[in-house]
């Protein structure tokens, strides 16, 4: 998959940066790594490479802080449609051109967090959460299965719940963990990824975890306002990179 030493070094640096961003804001591993990796190995290769690092990083962040069981009980209605739809959505990687997916991704990645940021009064009540959660899980699963990026609709949903930064990190990590399990199964089932691709994916964990540890140290120093600004900056930068690649 990675044809040269230079390409491997570039991929490792991309994964370190993406891991650091995820350590700071709780998400952003595929969001940051995928636009960078597609330069060297294409969209499908980048998605396959990110399977194991995404699983591993989200598993680590989901169990930190003692919030796992409480979060799982609250958000289980999101997980079931997310798992099924991410498996089914991965078939889009076989059917749709990469430029089409990149253009759609860029628009979503920029628009949704801007709505969340500039409409801070958005609030989801417990009654709305009960029916909106499964819907968001299904939509995010289809999007994430096709692109490995579940974040835009999930981010808007969690923002409306007004979670604190640590609860947000555990909630979104656990959601991404479930989605990636469905995505990985779909990639193998539909022939997008081969078992040998998982070897590269396992190796990709090393630079990712180094970045993750560095980023977590930075997050410990952020207040809620700066955390929100950092989250928005990650989305805007990633969305712009997808649009640039789609229309270049």
Long-range contacts (C-beta under 8 A, 24 or more apart in sequence): 1-41, 1-45, 1-48, 1-49, 1-197, 1-200, 2-40, 2-41, 2-200, 7-40, 7-41, 10-36, 10-39, 10-40, 11-37, 11-40, 11-41, 11-49, 11-204, 12-204, 12-206, 12-207, 13-207, 15-53, 15-204, 15-207, 15-208, 15-211, 16-207, 16-208, 16-210, 16-211, 17-211, 18-208, 18-211, 19-53, 19-57, 19-207, 19-208, 19-209, 19-210, 19-211, 19-212, 19-214, 19-215, 20-211, 20-212, 20-214, 20-215, 20-218, 21-211, 21-215, 21-234, 22-57, 22-61, 22-208, 22-211, 22-212, 22-215, 23-211, 23-212, 23-213, 23-214, 23-215, 23-216, 23-217, 23-218, 23-219, 24-215, 24-216, 24-218, 24-219, 24-222, 24-230, 25-169, 25-219, 25-227, 25-230, 25-231, 25-234, 26-61, 26-165, 26-168, 26-169, 26-172, 26-173, 26-219, 27-151, 27-155, 27-172, 27-173, 27-176, 27-231, 27-234, 28-151, 28-234, 28-238, 29-53, 29-54, 29-57, 29-208, 30-54, 30-148, 30-149, 31-109, 31-149, 31-151, 31-234, 31-235, 31-238, 32-234, 32-237, 32-238, 33-208, 34-147, 34-148, 34-149, 35-238, 35-241, 35-242, 35-245, 36-241, 38-98, 38-102, 38-245, 42-98, 43-93, 43-98, 43-101, 43-102, 44-93, 44-98, 44-192, 44-193, 45-197, 47-93, 47-147, 47-148, 47-183, 47-187, 47-192, 47-193, 48-187, 48-192, 48-193, 48-197, 48-200, 48-201, 49-197, 49-200, 49-201, 49-204, 50-148, 50-201, 50-204, 51-180, 51-183, 51-184, 51-187, 51-193, 51-197, 51-198, 51-201, 52-198, 52-201, 52-202, 52-204, 52-205, 53-201, 53-204, 53-205, 53-208, 54-148, 54-176, 54-180, 55-177, 55-180, 55-181, 55-184, 56-205, 56-208, 56-209, 57-173, 57-208, 57-209, 57-212, 58-173, 58-174, 58-176, 58-177, 58-180, 59-173, 59-177, 60-212, 61-169, 61-170, 61-173, 62-170, 62-173, 62-174, 62-177, 64-169, 64-170, 65-166, 65-169, 65-170, 67-166, 67-167, 67-170, 68-170, 68-174, 71-167, 71-170, 71-171, 71-174, 72-174, 74-171, 75-133, 75-171, 75-174, 75-175, 77-130, 77-133, 77-134, 77-137, 78-133, 78-134, 78-136, 78-137, 78-175, 79-137, 79-174, 79-175, 79-178, 80-134, 80-137, 81-134, 81-135, 81-137, 81-138, 81-141, 82-137, 82-138, 82-140, 82-141, 82-144, 82-150, 82-175, 82-178, 82-179, 82-182, 83-141, 83-178, 83-179, 83-181, 83-182, 84-138, 84-141, 84-182, 85-137, 85-138, 85-139, 85-140, 85-141, 85-142, 85-145, 85-182, 86-140, 86-141, 86-142, 86-144, 86-145, 86-150, 86-178, 86-179, 86-180, 86-181, 86-182, 86-183, 86-186, 87-141, 87-145, 87-182, 87-183, 87-185, 87-186, 87-189, 88-141, 88-142, 88-145, 88-186, 89-141, 89-142, 89-143, 89-144, 89-145, 89-146, 89-183, 89-186, 90-145, 90-146, 90-182, 90-183, 90-186, 90-187, 90-189, 90-190, 90-192, 91-145, 91-186, 91-190, 92-142, 92-145, 92-146, 93-146, 93-187, 93-190, 93-192, 94-190, 94-191, 94-192, 96-146, 99-246, 100-246, 101-146, 101-147, 102-242, 102-243, 102-245, 102-246, 103-242, 103-243, 103-246, 103-247, 104-147, 105-147, 105-149, 105-239, 105-242, 106-239, 106-240, 106-241, 106-242, 106-243, 106-244, 106-246, 107-239, 107-243, 108-143, 108-152, 108-239, 109-149, 109-151, 109-152, 109-235, 109-238, 109-239, 109-242, 110-235, 110-236, 110-239, 110-240, 110-243, 111-152, 111-239, 112-152, 112-153, 112-155, 112-156, 112-235, 113-152, 113-155, 113-156, 113-231, 113-232, 113-235, 113-236, 114-232, 114-236, 115-156, 116-155, 116-156, 116-159, 116-160, 117-228, 117-232, 122-156, 122-159, 122-160, 123-160, 123-162, 124-157, 124-160, 124-161, 129-161, 132-157, 133-157, 137-175, 140-175, 140-179, 141-179, 141-182, 144-179, 144-180, 144-183, 145-179, 145-182, 145-183, 145-186, 148-180, 148-183, 150-175, 150-176, 150-179, 151-235, 152-235, 155-231, 155-235, 164-224, 165-219, 165-222, 165-224, 165-227, 169-219
